[in-house]
Amino acid sequence: MERSGVIYKLESADCKKIYFGETARPFNVRLKEHSNTTRSTPSHKLEERKAAIIAREENNFRRRI
């Protein structure tokens, strides 16, 4: 998933919380950062197979609102 300028959704494997985020960078790079961060927080392991891009918007202002 090398798409950039996206809004995405992640789900925690343990507590089933859902996180929505946005990034101007490639999605696969941002997903890897989330995975590295959650390794130190075992209660929030990501379900990477459920990670999903829900929208694409190149314009930073529009994507953030």
BELVEN-V887785 format. One record per pair of residues at least 6 apart in sequence whose C-alpha atoms are under 8 Angstrom apart, sorted by the first residue. I is the first residue (numbers start at 1). GAP is how many residues later the second one is. If there is no record, write none. Layout:
I,GAP ; I,GAP
This chain:
1,25 ; 1,26 ; 1,27 ; 2,24 ; 2,25 ; 2,26 ; 3,22 ; 3,23 ; 3,24 ; 3,25 ; 4,19 ; 4,20 ; 4,21 ; 4,22 ; 4,23 ; 4,52 ; 4,54 ; 5,17 ; 5,18 ; 5,19 ; 5,20 ; 5,21 ; 5,51 ; 5,52 ; 5,53 ; 5,54 ; 5,55 ; 5,58 ; 6,16 ; 6,17 ; 6,18 ; 6,21 ; 6,47 ; 6,48 ; 6,49 ; 6,50 ; 6,51 ; 6,52 ; 6,57 ; 7,13 ; 7,14 ; 7,15 ; 7,16 ; 7,46 ; 7,47 ; 7,48 ; 7,49 ; 7,50 ; 7,56 ; 8,12 ; 8,13 ; 8,14 ; 8,43 ; 8,44 ; 8,45 ; 8,46 ; 8,47 ; 9,9 ; 9,10 ; 9,11 ; 9,12 ; 9,42 ; 9,43 ; 9,44 ; 9,45 ; 10,8 ; 10,9 ; 10,10 ; 10,36 ; 10,37 ; 10,38 ; 10,40 ; 10,41 ; 10,42 ; 11,6 ; 11,7 ; 11,8 ; 11,35 ; 11,36 ; 11,37 ; 11,39 ; 11,40 ; 12,6 ; 12,32 ; 12,33 ; 12,34 ; 12,35 ; 13,31 ; 13,32 ; 13,33 ; 13,34 ; 14,29 ; 14,30 ; 14,31 ; 15,28 ; 15,29 ; 22,41 ; 22,42 ; 23,7 ; 24,34 ; 24,36 ; 31,17 ; 35,10 ; 35,11 ; 38,6 ; 38,7 ; 38,8 ; 39,6 ; 56,7 ; 57,6
